[in-house]
Every structure is written in structure tokens, then in C-alpha cells.
Amino acid sequence: MNLFLIFIYIITAISILVAAGLTAIALKRYRTEDFHAEFQGRALVIVPCRGLDLTLEENIDSLKGQNYHDYSLIAVVDSLDDPSVSVLKSRDIDYIVSDFKCSTCSGKVRAISSAISRFRDFDAYVIADSDILVDPSWLKKLLDPLGDAKYGASTTFPYFNPVGGLWTRIKLVWGFVGLGMMESGITRFGWGGSLAFRKNLFHEGDFEFFSEFVSDDIAITKICKKNKQEIAYVPEAQPIINSSDDMKTFMEWANRQTALSISSSNSVFLYGMIFYGLTVLLFLWTIIASVFISYFFLLLFTPTVANAIKSAGRTRKGKAISAMVSVFIPFLYFSNLLMAHHMKRITWRGREYNLQKFH
């Protein structure tokens, strides 16, 4: 047997193992957690606002119309000249100007810290991005897990509703990567677009740690881990984010999100490169082997097909398009990892921030 055949046999065996593993991951079903306790305390919903988000008026109205029994809603703006102020006034929403003193924090973290430091008599705080659209039971569903002391925070993940062209559809399917991370307790994180936590989550020094961070998501996640408390994932509280991205805004967003994830832990980059690197290599090898060796190798497309079916199942409209887009998402995410790995600064809502590395 010549060396070429030995090489082909070895690569084929490895490819079958990789394909089997990726298929198993793609087909794994998430079992919704059953939260037995209900949270009964007072909650403050904090909405940092900067500029005019798409459907801002509708978003604010949905946050105002929650059926939770005891909550207050406060928006936080950078200045009274912010365009969002006129919308807040028209919706009769209370708001304050961000004034917390911090040196390395982002504008969003400064806004959240301003509200927490000013309104201390609440049992729980909820961070709500101004671009989310929620149903009336969103707040209750998000808060209920906090009735169990083992949970330090409760979160969900959005559905990026495409209201534009191709890149809004790509953003929708790209977002399914985040859903997959939420469904595993190992990779779960607190998503700052909808994030609830009890007042007593912050132990000595935790609020100071949070208030100097760029990313509220990463800070809360790290505080939960430090205090040995879990993060509850509540898919039933999933909000909608209406997306009108073009290529430029999508790539800026995707690279920024990836860079923030990498900055929180070296393992994010390592595991991402391994997982998506193997996915990309398997896809390319399947094409080459099917054309030049045997049609048998088309069976190695099984994980690609499984992911396409899974993406279609998560899509509310345009399932066929989402299935097709899902084929190319591993290539896109792999490129995001490579680009984000070298990023030292990010631009977020018109401001630049140095990435904090806490590994």
C-alpha cells in the first residue's frame, strides 16, 4: 500500500470522527429548565439610551407595558441633548442623566452604575437594551429564576428579526451561535440586552469591579462565577431586535461581539478556532474528496445539513434562506475570530474603548 492511500485512509477516518462529533452537537436538543421558585421583590428596569434605535418608540412601550406586579422603569441618557430624550418624554418615561464617575467603563456601564448607585432600594435590577422589543410577560419570566438562591443572574438571548436585505438575514443566523452558547451551562453568559440580577449579587468590591468594565455582560458573568452562582437561561423571555444592518454595520457588530467574548477568556478563542476550524476544514475536504475520490464522501456533509435544518427550525420566516445562509456561517465566524483576536480597541455607539483583558 502506497503512502498516498495510507494518507487518504487516515484523513477519511479522522473526517468521519469529526463529522460524527459535529453532527451530534448539531442534533443535541436543549431541555428547557424548570424554575420552581418565583421572585417576588421590587425590580428596577434600567434602559441605557443613546441615539435613536430602530422602532425605539415601540421598544419603550413594550418595556413600559409589563405585567410584573412591582417594578419601575428608568432610562439613562448621556445628556439632555440625546435624540432619545424626545421619545422618552412622549412615552412619559422617567429618565436621568448618566453621571457616575469611572475611568475605564463604557457609556453603557456608566449608565447602569448611575442608576444602581442612585436607586438602592430595589431587590433586583434588570438591564434592558433600548433596541429590544418584548412581550408583556418578559419581565416576570426573566425575574422568576431569581427566586432560587443558586442563581446569581437570569438572562435570555434575542431573535434578530431581519427587516432589511441579505446582511440582516446573515445577522439572524449568526445570532444562532449565541443561542447555542446559551443552551450549554459551560458556555452560557449573561447577555446584557436582557439581564436580571438580585441586589445581593454584589459582594464586597463587586460593584467597583463592574463599574470599571467595558462590557456589562462579561462583568456580571465573571461576578456570578466568582461568587459560585449560576446563570439561568430563559428562552421564553426572548426579545426581538429589529435589524436593518448592511455589510459594514454587521461586520463591525460581529467583530466587536467576538472581540468582547475573546477579551473575557482565552478559551473562547481557542475553542472557537478548534470548533469552527474543524467545521471549515471538513466542509472543504468533503468537496475535494467528493469530486476527486468518491461520491461516498458526500456523507460528510451530514453536520452541514443538520445545522441547516436546525437554523431553519429556529427561524420564524424565510426558513429556506436561513438554511442556506447557515452553510457559510462557520466561515464567517472563523474570520470574525481571526480579526477580533488582534483587536485592541472597539467602537461602540460612536465611542472607542480599549479592550480589557481578564484571562
C-alpha positions in Angstrom: 0.0 0.0 0.0 1.5 3.3 -1.0 1.8 6.4 1.2 -0.9 8.3 -0.7 -3.5 5.6 0.1 -2.5 5.5 3.8 -2.8 9.3 3.9 -6.3 9.1 2.4 -7.4 6.4 4.8 -6.1 8.4 7.8 -7.8 11.6 6.7 -11.0 9.7 5.9 -11.1 8.1 9.4 -10.4 11.5 11.1 -13.1 13.1 8.9 -15.7 10.5 9.8 -15.0 11.1 13.5 -15.1 14.9 13.2 -18.4 14.7 11.2 -19.9 12.4 13.7 -19.0 14.7 16.6 -20.2 17.9 14.8 -23.5 16.1 13.9 -24.1 15.0 17.5 -23.6 18.6 18.6 -25.9 19.9 15.9 -28.7 17.4 16.8 -28.4 17.9 20.5 -31.7 19.2 21.8 -31.9 21.8 24.6 -34.2 20.9 27.5 -35.9 23.9 29.0 -35.1 24.4 32.6 -37.9 24.2 35.1 -37.7 27.1 37.6 -39.7 26.1 40.6 -39.4 29.4 42.6 -40.9 32.8 41.8 -39.3 36.1 42.5 -41.5 38.4 44.5 -39.3 41.5 45.1 -39.2 45.0 43.7 -37.4 45.4 40.4 -35.8 48.3 38.6 -35.6 48.0 34.9 -32.6 50.1 33.6 -32.7 51.2 30.0 -29.4 52.9 28.8 -30.3 55.1 25.8 -28.0 56.6 23.2 -29.4 57.8 19.9 -32.5 56.5 18.1 -32.7 52.8 17.8 -34.9 51.2 15.1 -38.5 51.1 16.4 -37.4 52.8 19.7 -40.9 54.0 20.4 -42.4 50.5 20.1 -39.5 49.1 22.2 -40.0 51.6 25.0 -43.8 51.0 25.0 -43.2 47.2 25.4 -40.9 47.7 28.4 -43.5 50.0 29.9 -46.3 47.5 29.5 -45.0 44.7 31.6 -47.4 42.6 33.8 -44.9 42.1 36.7 -46.6 43.3 39.9 -43.9 45.6 41.3 -41.4 47.3 39.0 -40.2 50.7 38.0 -38.7 51.7 34.7 -35.8 54.3 34.4 -34.0 55.3 31.2 -30.5 56.7 31.4 -29.1 59.2 28.8 -25.7 60.7 28.3 -27.1 64.2 28.1 -30.4 66.1 27.7 -29.5 66.7 24.1 -29.6 63.0 23.2 -32.2 62.3 20.4 -33.8 59.6 22.6 -35.0 62.1 25.2 -37.9 63.4 23.0 -39.1 59.8 22.6 -38.8 59.2 26.4 -40.8 62.3 27.1 -43.5 61.4 24.6 -43.9 58.0 26.2 -43.9 59.5 29.7 -40.8 57.6 30.8 -38.7 58.7 33.8 -35.0 59.3 32.9 -31.8 60.5 34.5 -28.5 61.8 33.1 -25.6 59.4 33.4 -23.2 60.9 36.0 -21.3 58.0 37.6 -17.5 58.6 37.9 -15.4 55.9 36.3 -12.2 55.8 34.3 -12.3 52.7 32.1 -16.0 51.9 31.9 -18.1 52.1 28.7 -21.0 54.5 28.4 -23.5 51.7 29.0 -21.8 50.5 32.2 -21.6 54.2 33.4 -25.4 54.5 32.7 -26.2 51.3 34.6 -23.9 52.2 37.5 -25.5 55.7 37.7 -29.0 54.1 38.1 -27.9 51.4 40.6 -26.0 53.9 42.8 -28.9 56.4 42.8 -31.7 53.9 43.3 -30.6 51.5 46.1 -34.0 50.4 47.5 -34.8 47.7 44.9 -34.4 43.9 45.4 -33.4 43.3 41.8 -32.0 45.2 38.8 -32.8 44.4 35.2 -30.7 45.7 32.3 -32.7 46.2 29.1 -31.2 47.5 25.9 -33.2 50.1 24.1 -33.3 48.1 20.9 -35.2 45.2 22.3 -38.9 44.6 21.7 -40.5 42.3 24.4 -43.9 40.8 25.2 -45.8 41.7 28.4 -44.6 38.7 30.4 -40.9 39.3 29.6 -40.0 40.8 32.9 -41.8 38.2 35.1 -40.2 35.3 33.1 -36.8 36.9 33.4 -37.1 37.5 37.2 -38.7 34.2 38.3 -35.4 32.2 38.4 -34.0 34.7 40.9 -36.4 33.2 43.4 -33.9 30.3 43.7 -30.8 31.4 45.6 -28.5 29.3 43.4 -29.0 31.7 40.5 -27.0 34.9 40.6 -28.4 36.2 37.4 -31.1 35.4 34.8 -30.7 36.1 31.1 -32.0 35.2 27.6 -30.9 35.9 24.0 -32.5 37.8 21.2 -34.1 37.0 17.9 -32.6 39.3 15.3 -35.6 40.0 13.2 -34.4 40.8 9.6 -36.1 43.9 8.2 -33.6 44.7 5.5 -31.5 42.9 2.9 -29.2 39.9 2.9 -27.0 41.0 5.8 -29.9 41.2 8.2 -30.6 37.6 7.3 -26.9 36.8 8.0 -27.2 38.5 11.3 -30.2 36.4 12.2 -28.4 33.1 11.6 -25.1 34.4 13.1 -27.2 35.1 16.3 -28.0 31.4 16.5 -24.4 30.9 17.6 -25.3 32.8 20.7 -28.3 30.7 21.2 -26.2 27.6 21.1 -23.8 29.0 23.7 -26.8 29.8 26.0 -28.1 26.3 25.8 -24.9 24.9 27.4 -24.1 25.6 31.0 -20.4 25.6 30.1 -20.5 28.4 27.6 -23.5 30.4 29.0 -23.0 34.0 29.7 -25.2 36.9 30.9 -26.4 38.8 27.8 -26.7 42.4 28.7 -29.7 43.1 26.5 -31.9 41.3 28.9 -30.2 40.6 32.2 -31.7 40.4 35.7 -29.8 40.0 39.0 -30.5 40.4 42.6 -29.2 43.3 44.6 -27.2 40.9 46.8 -25.2 39.5 43.9 -22.7 42.2 44.5 -20.4 41.3 47.4 -17.5 43.4 48.6 -15.7 45.1 45.7 -18.0 43.6 43.1 -19.8 46.8 42.2 -16.5 48.6 41.9 -15.3 45.8 39.6 -18.5 46.1 37.5 -18.4 49.9 37.3 -15.0 49.9 35.6 -15.7 47.4 33.0 -16.3 47.9 29.2 -18.8 45.1 28.9 -21.7 44.7 31.4 -22.3 41.1 30.0 -18.8 40.0 30.9 -18.6 41.7 34.2 -21.9 40.2 35.5 -20.8 36.7 34.2 -17.5 37.0 36.0 -19.1 38.1 39.2 -21.5 35.2 39.1 -18.6 32.7 38.6 -16.6 34.3 41.4 -19.5 34.1 43.8 -20.2 30.5 42.7 -23.7 31.3 41.5 -25.3 30.0 38.3 -26.8 32.0 35.4 -30.3 31.0 34.4 -31.2 30.9 30.8 -34.9 31.7 30.0 -35.6 31.2 26.3 -39.3 32.0 26.9 -38.3 35.6 27.6 -36.6 36.0 24.2 -36.9 39.6 22.9 -36.9 40.7 19.3 -34.3 43.1 17.9 -35.4 44.5 14.6 -32.3 44.5 12.4 -31.6 46.7 9.3 -27.8 46.0 9.1 -25.8 46.4 5.9 -22.4 44.7 5.4 -20.5 47.5 7.1 -22.6 47.7 10.3 -22.9 43.9 10.5 -19.2 43.3 10.3 -18.5 46.0 12.9 -21.1 44.4 15.2 -19.9 40.8 14.7 -16.2 41.6 15.2 -17.0 43.7 18.3 -19.1 41.0 19.8 -16.4 38.4 19.1 -13.7 40.7 20.4 -15.5 41.2 23.7 -16.0 37.5 24.1 -12.3 36.8 23.4 -11.3 39.5 25.9 -13.1 37.7 28.6 -11.3 34.4 28.3 -8.6 32.9 26.1 -10.6 29.7 25.9 -13.3 31.4 23.8 -10.7 32.0 21.0 -9.2 28.5 21.5 -12.4 26.6 21.5 -13.8 28.7 18.7 -10.8 28.2 16.5 -10.9 24.4 17.1 -14.7 24.0 16.5 -15.1 26.3 13.5 -11.7 25.5 12.1 -12.7 21.8 12.0 -16.1 22.7 10.6 -14.5 24.7 7.8 -11.8 22.1 7.0 -14.3 19.3 7.0 -16.5 21.2 4.5 -13.6 21.9 2.2 -12.3 18.3 2.4 -15.8 17.0 1.7 -15.9 19.0 -1.6 -12.5 17.9 -2.7 -12.8 14.3 -1.8 -16.3 14.0 -3.4 -15.0 15.5 -6.7 -11.7 13.7 -6.9 -12.1 10.4 -5.0 -15.7 9.2 -4.4 -19.3 10.4 -4.0 -19.2 8.4 -0.8 -17.6 11.5 0.8 -20.8 13.5 0.3 -22.0 11.8 3.5 -19.6 14.0 5.4 -22.0 16.9 4.7 -24.2 15.4 7.4 -23.3 18.1 10.1 -23.8 20.9 7.5 -27.3 19.5 6.7 -28.1 19.1 10.4 -27.1 22.7 11.1 -29.1 23.9 8.2 -32.2 22.1 9.5 -31.6 23.4 13.0 -31.3 27.0 11.7 -34.4 26.7 9.7 -36.2 25.4 12.8 -35.2 28.4 14.7 -36.3 30.8 12.0 -39.7 32.3 12.1 -39.9 33.4 8.4 -37.7 32.6 5.4 -36.6 29.2 6.7 -35.1 28.1 3.3 -32.9 31.3 3.2 -31.7 30.8 6.7 -30.8 27.2 6.0 -28.7 28.3 3.0 -27.0 31.1 5.0 -26.1 28.6 7.8 -23.8 26.8 5.4 -21.5 29.8 5.3 -21.7 31.0 8.9 -18.8 28.8 10.1 -16.5 30.6 7.5 -17.8 34.0 8.7 -17.4 33.2 12.4 -13.9 31.8 11.8 -12.9 35.1 10.1 -14.5 37.0 13.0 -12.3 35.1 15.4 -9.2 35.8 13.4 -9.9 39.5 13.1 -11.2 40.0 16.6 -8.2 38.2 18.1 -6.0 41.2 17.1 -8.4 43.9 18.1 -7.2 46.1 21.0 -10.0 48.7 20.7 -13.6 48.6 19.8 -16.1 51.2 18.6 -19.4 51.1 20.4 -22.2 53.6 19.7 -19.8 56.2 18.3 -17.2 55.8 21.1 -13.9 54.0 21.2 -12.8 51.7 24.1 -9.7 49.8 25.0 -10.4 46.1 25.4 -9.8 44.8 28.9 -8.1 41.5 29.0 -9.0 39.4 32.1 -7.9 35.8 31.5 
